[in-house]
Amino acid sequence: MFIISILKNKINRLVILLRNKELLKLCNCGERTEVRGHVDKRSHYSDIDIGKDCLIDGLLVTEKDGSKIKIGNNVFLGANSILDCVDSIIIEDDVLISYGCTLLDSDGHSYRYSRRKNDLQSWKKGERGFGAAQTKPIKICKGAWIGANSIILKGVIIGEGAIVGAGSVVMKSVPPWTVVAGNPARVIRKIPENER
């Protein structure tokens, strides 16, 4: 029984390593980076660059030509987290993004019903146009921590060392060394120098 358990663990690890090797072909990855999640490049002319010593358990999506996800060194992206990139999502070094987080640099659909009413039928045909949706880059600065199940929307910059409380919806940029929480996220305290 014990030997069977060891063999199962070794087989599971081998499957993960082989899958990781396949996923790494879709990204430019640094040394010792593991991609255990999923990569969905919906355009061959989009880029995903991941630094060294990262663990990516979530989903990375580039939607169109020119979409760019850039992840620094020593970054963790938790399981069930999604980076959905139409324009640009940049994550600097030493960032922790917990499980279940969503980063969206686009509205995805037009505010106008007359423009979005045919989106589903277009998608079913393989057409994914983002011309009517507003997009703005997202940037998560060095040392930031994004709590579980948070949502970061288009145009947001999370400052260096900032913390986003679990379940927050961040619609505006967050100053460095602050803690934000809520829906919409608001500053709840500054992080003093002796706690950095």
Contacts in CASP RR format, 6 or more apart in sequence:
PFRMAT RR
TARGET T0000
AUTHOR 0000-0000-0000
METHOD contacts of the structure
MODEL  1
MFIISILKNKINRLVILLRNKELLKLCNCGERTEVRGHVDKRSHYSDIDI
GKDCLIDGLLVTEKDGSKIKIGNNVFLGANSILDCVDSIIIEDDVLISYG
CTLLDSDGHSYRYSRRKNDLQSWKKGERGFGAAQTKPIKICKGAWIGANS
IILKGVIIGEGAIVGAGSVVMKSVPPWTVVAGNPARVIRKIPENER
16 36 0 8 1.000
19 36 0 8 1.000
20 34 0 8 1.000
20 35 0 8 1.000
20 36 0 8 1.000
23 35 0 8 1.000
23 37 0 8 1.000
23 38 0 8 1.000
23 39 0 8 1.000
24 33 0 8 1.000
24 35 0 8 1.000
26 39 0 8 1.000
26 41 0 8 1.000
26 48 0 8 1.000
27 35 0 8 1.000
27 39 0 8 1.000
27 48 0 8 1.000
27 49 0 8 1.000
27 50 0 8 1.000
27 60 0 8 1.000
28 47 0 8 1.000
28 48 0 8 1.000
28 49 0 8 1.000
28 50 0 8 1.000
29 35 0 8 1.000
29 50 0 8 1.000
29 51 0 8 1.000
29 54 0 8 1.000
30 50 0 8 1.000
30 51 0 8 1.000
30 52 0 8 1.000
30 53 0 8 1.000
30 54 0 8 1.000
31 52 0 8 1.000
31 53 0 8 1.000
32 52 0 8 1.000
32 53 0 8 1.000
33 50 0 8 1.000
33 51 0 8 1.000
33 52 0 8 1.000
33 53 0 8 1.000
33 54 0 8 1.000
33 55 0 8 1.000
33 56 0 8 1.000
34 54 0 8 1.000
34 55 0 8 1.000
34 56 0 8 1.000
35 50 0 8 1.000
35 56 0 8 1.000
36 55 0 8 1.000
36 56 0 8 1.000
36 57 0 8 1.000
36 58 0 8 1.000
37 56 0 8 1.000
37 57 0 8 1.000
37 58 0 8 1.000
37 59 0 8 1.000
37 79 0 8 1.000
38 58 0 8 1.000
38 59 0 8 1.000
38 60 0 8 1.000
39 48 0 8 1.000
39 59 0 8 1.000
39 60 0 8 1.000
40 59 0 8 1.000
40 60 0 8 1.000
40 61 0 8 1.000
40 62 0 8 1.000
41 48 0 8 1.000
41 61 0 8 1.000
41 62 0 8 1.000
42 61 0 8 1.000
42 62 0 8 1.000
42 63 0 8 1.000
42 64 0 8 1.000
42 128 0 8 1.000
43 62 0 8 1.000
43 63 0 8 1.000
43 64 0 8 1.000
43 65 0 8 1.000
43 66 0 8 1.000
43 67 0 8 1.000
45 65 0 8 1.000
45 66 0 8 1.000
46 62 0 8 1.000
46 63 0 8 1.000
46 64 0 8 1.000
46 65 0 8 1.000
46 66 0 8 1.000
46 67 0 8 1.000
46 68 0 8 1.000
46 85 0 8 1.000
47 62 0 8 1.000
47 66 0 8 1.000
47 67 0 8 1.000
47 68 0 8 1.000
47 69 0 8 1.000
47 70 0 8 1.000
48 60 0 8 1.000
48 62 0 8 1.000
48 68 0 8 1.000
48 69 0 8 1.000
48 71 0 8 1.000
49 68 0 8 1.000
49 69 0 8 1.000
49 70 0 8 1.000
49 71 0 8 1.000
50 56 0 8 1.000
50 71 0 8 1.000
50 72 0 8 1.000
50 75 0 8 1.000
51 71 0 8 1.000
51 72 0 8 1.000
51 73 0 8 1.000
51 75 0 8 1.000
52 73 0 8 1.000
52 74 0 8 1.000
53 73 0 8 1.000
53 74 0 8 1.000
54 71 0 8 1.000
54 72 0 8 1.000
54 73 0 8 1.000
54 74 0 8 1.000
54 75 0 8 1.000
54 76 0 8 1.000
54 77 0 8 1.000
55 75 0 8 1.000
55 76 0 8 1.000
55 77 0 8 1.000
55 78 0 8 1.000
56 71 0 8 1.000
56 75 0 8 1.000
56 77 0 8 1.000
56 78 0 8 1.000
57 76 0 8 1.000
57 77 0 8 1.000
57 78 0 8 1.000
57 79 0 8 1.000
57 81 0 8 1.000
57 99 0 8 1.000
58 77 0 8 1.000
58 78 0 8 1.000
58 79 0 8 1.000
58 80 0 8 1.000
58 81 0 8 1.000
58 82 0 8 1.000
58 83 0 8 1.000
59 80 0 8 1.000
59 81 0 8 1.000
59 82 0 8 1.000
59 83 0 8 1.000
60 69 0 8 1.000
60 77 0 8 1.000
60 83 0 8 1.000
60 85 0 8 1.000
61 82 0 8 1.000
61 83 0 8 1.000
61 84 0 8 1.000
61 85 0 8 1.000
62 68 0 8 1.000
62 69 0 8 1.000
62 85 0 8 1.000
63 84 0 8 1.000
63 85 0 8 1.000
63 86 0 8 1.000
63 106 0 8 1.000
63 128 0 8 1.000
63 130 0 8 1.000
64 86 0 8 1.000
64 128 0 8 1.000
64 129 0 8 1.000
64 130 0 8 1.000
67 85 0 8 1.000
67 86 0 8 1.000
67 87 0 8 1.000
67 88 0 8 1.000
68 85 0 8 1.000
68 87 0 8 1.000
68 88 0 8 1.000
68 89 0 8 1.000
69 83 0 8 1.000
69 85 0 8 1.000
69 88 0 8 1.000
69 89 0 8 1.000
69 91 0 8 1.000
70 88 0 8 1.000
70 89 0 8 1.000
70 90 0 8 1.000
70 91 0 8 1.000
71 77 0 8 1.000
71 91 0 8 1.000
72 91 0 8 1.000
72 92 0 8 1.000
72 93 0 8 1.000
72 95 0 8 1.000
73 93 0 8 1.000
73 94 0 8 1.000
74 93 0 8 1.000
74 94 0 8 1.000
75 91 0 8 1.000
75 93 0 8 1.000
75 94 0 8 1.000
75 95 0 8 1.000
75 96 0 8 1.000
75 97 0 8 1.000
76 95 0 8 1.000
76 96 0 8 1.000
76 97 0 8 1.000
77 83 0 8 1.000
77 97 0 8 1.000
78 97 0 8 1.000
78 98 0 8 1.000
78 99 0 8 1.000
78 100 0 8 1.000
78 101 0 8 1.000
79 99 0 8 1.000
79 100 0 8 1.000
80 99 0 8 1.000
80 100 0 8 1.000
81 97 0 8 1.000
81 98 0 8 1.000
81 99 0 8 1.000
81 100 0 8 1.000
81 101 0 8 1.000
81 102 0 8 1.000
81 103 0 8 1.000
82 100 0 8 1.000
82 101 0 8 1.000
82 102 0 8 1.000
82 103 0 8 1.000
83 89 0 8 1.000
83 103 0 8 1.000
84 102 0 8 1.000
84 103 0 8 1.000
84 104 0 8 1.000
84 105 0 8 1.000
84 106 0 8 1.000
85 105 0 8 1.000
86 105 0 8 1.000
86 106 0 8 1.000
86 108 0 8 1.000
86 130 0 8 1.000
86 133 0 8 1.000
86 135 0 8 1.000
87 105 0 8 1.000
87 106 0 8 1.000
87 135 0 8 1.000
87 136 0 8 1.000
87 137 0 8 1.000
87 154 0 8 1.000
88 105 0 8 1.000
88 137 0 8 1.000
88 138 0 8 1.000
89 103 0 8 1.000
89 105 0 8 1.000
89 137 0 8 1.000
89 138 0 8 1.000
89 139 0 8 1.000
90 137 0 8 1.000
90 138 0 8 1.000
90 139 0 8 1.000
90 140 0 8 1.000
91 97 0 8 1.000
91 139 0 8 1.000
91 140 0 8 1.000
92 139 0 8 1.000
92 140 0 8 1.000
92 141 0 8 1.000
92 142 0 8 1.000
92 143 0 8 1.000
92 144 0 8 1.000
92 160 0 8 1.000
93 142 0 8 1.000
93 143 0 8 1.000
94 142 0 8 1.000
94 143 0 8 1.000
95 140 0 8 1.000
95 141 0 8 1.000
95 142 0 8 1.000
95 143 0 8 1.000
95 144 0 8 1.000
95 145 0 8 1.000
95 146 0 8 1.000
96 143 0 8 1.000
96 144 0 8 1.000
96 145 0 8 1.000
96 146 0 8 1.000
97 103 0 8 1.000
97 140 0 8 1.000
97 146 0 8 1.000
97 147 0 8 1.000
98 145 0 8 1.000
98 146 0 8 1.000
98 147 0 8 1.000
98 148 0 8 1.000
98 149 0 8 1.000
98 150 0 8 1.000
98 166 0 8 1.000
99 148 0 8 1.000
99 149 0 8 1.000
100 148 0 8 1.000
100 149 0 8 1.000
101 146 0 8 1.000
101 147 0 8 1.000
101 148 0 8 1.000
101 149 0 8 1.000
101 150 0 8 1.000
101 151 0 8 1.000
101 152 0 8 1.000
102 150 0 8 1.000
102 151 0 8 1.000
102 152 0 8 1.000
103 138 0 8 1.000
103 140 0 8 1.000
103 151 0 8 1.000
103 152 0 8 1.000
104 138 0 8 1.000
104 151 0 8 1.000
104 152 0 8 1.000
104 153 0 8 1.000
104 154 0 8 1.000
105 135 0 8 1.000
105 136 0 8 1.000
105 137 0 8 1.000
105 138 0 8 1.000
105 154 0 8 1.000
105 155 0 8 1.000
106 130 0 8 1.000
106 133 0 8 1.000
106 134 0 8 1.000
106 135 0 8 1.000
106 154 0 8 1.000
107 133 0 8 1.000
107 134 0 8 1.000
107 135 0 8 1.000
107 154 0 8 1.000
108 130 0 8 1.000
108 133 0 8 1.000
109 115 0 8 1.000
109 116 0 8 1.000
109 119 0 8 1.000
109 132 0 8 1.000
109 133 0 8 1.000
110 116 0 8 1.000
110 132 0 8 1.000
110 133 0 8 1.000
112 132 0 8 1.000
115 132 0 8 1.000
116 132 0 8 1.000
122 128 0 8 1.000
122 129 0 8 1.000
134 154 0 8 1.000
135 154 0 8 1.000
136 154 0 8 1.000
136 155 0 8 1.000
137 154 0 8 1.000
137 155 0 8 1.000
138 152 0 8 1.000
138 153 0 8 1.000
138 154 0 8 1.000
138 155 0 8 1.000
138 156 0 8 1.000
138 157 0 8 1.000
139 156 0 8 1.000
139 157 0 8 1.000
139 158 0 8 1.000
140 146 0 8 1.000
140 152 0 8 1.000
140 157 0 8 1.000
140 158 0 8 1.000
140 159 0 8 1.000
141 157 0 8 1.000
141 158 0 8 1.000
141 159 0 8 1.000
141 160 0 8 1.000
141 161 0 8 1.000
141 162 0 8 1.000
141 176 0 8 1.000
142 160 0 8 1.000
142 161 0 8 1.000
143 160 0 8 1.000
143 161 0 8 1.000
144 158 0 8 1.000
144 159 0 8 1.000
144 160 0 8 1.000
144 161 0 8 1.000
144 162 0 8 1.000
144 163 0 8 1.000
144 164 0 8 1.000
145 161 0 8 1.000
145 162 0 8 1.000
145 163 0 8 1.000
145 164 0 8 1.000
146 152 0 8 1.000
146 158 0 8 1.000
146 164 0 8 1.000
146 165 0 8 1.000
147 163 0 8 1.000
147 164 0 8 1.000
147 165 0 8 1.000
147 166 0 8 1.000
147 167 0 8 1.000
147 168 0 8 1.000
148 166 0 8 1.000
148 167 0 8 1.000
149 166 0 8 1.000
149 167 0 8 1.000
150 164 0 8 1.000
150 165 0 8 1.000
150 166 0 8 1.000
150 167 0 8 1.000
150 168 0 8 1.000
150 169 0 8 1.000
150 170 0 8 1.000
151 167 0 8 1.000
151 168 0 8 1.000
151 169 0 8 1.000
151 170 0 8 1.000
152 158 0 8 1.000
152 164 0 8 1.000
152 170 0 8 1.000
153 169 0 8 1.000
153 170 0 8 1.000
153 171 0 8 1.000
155 173 0 8 1.000
156 170 0 8 1.000
156 171 0 8 1.000
156 172 0 8 1.000
156 173 0 8 1.000
156 174 0 8 1.000
157 173 0 8 1.000
157 174 0 8 1.000
158 164 0 8 1.000
158 170 0 8 1.000
158 173 0 8 1.000
158 174 0 8 1.000
159 173 0 8 1.000
159 174 0 8 1.000
159 175 0 8 1.000
159 176 0 8 1.000
159 177 0 8 1.000
159 178 0 8 1.000
160 176 0 8 1.000
160 177 0 8 1.000
161 176 0 8 1.000
161 177 0 8 1.000
161 191 0 8 1.000
161 196 0 8 1.000
162 174 0 8 1.000
162 175 0 8 1.000
162 176 0 8 1.000
162 177 0 8 1.000
162 178 0 8 1.000
162 179 0 8 1.000
162 180 0 8 1.000
162 191 0 8 1.000
163 178 0 8 1.000
163 179 0 8 1.000
163 180 0 8 1.000
163 191 0 8 1.000
164 170 0 8 1.000
164 174 0 8 1.000
164 180 0 8 1.000
164 181 0 8 1.000
164 185 0 8 1.000
165 179 0 8 1.000
165 180 0 8 1.000
165 181 0 8 1.000
165 182 0 8 1.000
165 185 0 8 1.000
166 181 0 8 1.000
167 181 0 8 1.000
167 182 0 8 1.000
167 183 0 8 1.000
168 180 0 8 1.000
168 181 0 8 1.000
168 182 0 8 1.000
168 183 0 8 1.000
168 185 0 8 1.000
169 182 0 8 1.000
169 183 0 8 1.000
169 184 0 8 1.000
169 185 0 8 1.000
170 180 0 8 1.000
170 184 0 8 1.000
170 185 0 8 1.000
171 184 0 8 1.000
171 185 0 8 1.000
172 184 0 8 1.000
172 185 0 8 1.000
174 180 0 8 1.000
174 185 0 8 1.000
174 187 0 8 1.000
175 187 0 8 1.000
177 190 0 8 1.000
177 191 0 8 1.000
177 196 0 8 1.000
178 187 0 8 1.000
178 189 0 8 1.000
178 190 0 8 1.000
178 191 0 8 1.000
179 187 0 8 1.000
179 188 0 8 1.000
179 189 0 8 1.000
179 190 0 8 1.000
179 191 0 8 1.000
180 186 0 8 1.000
180 187 0 8 1.000
180 188 0 8 1.000
181 188 0 8 1.000
END
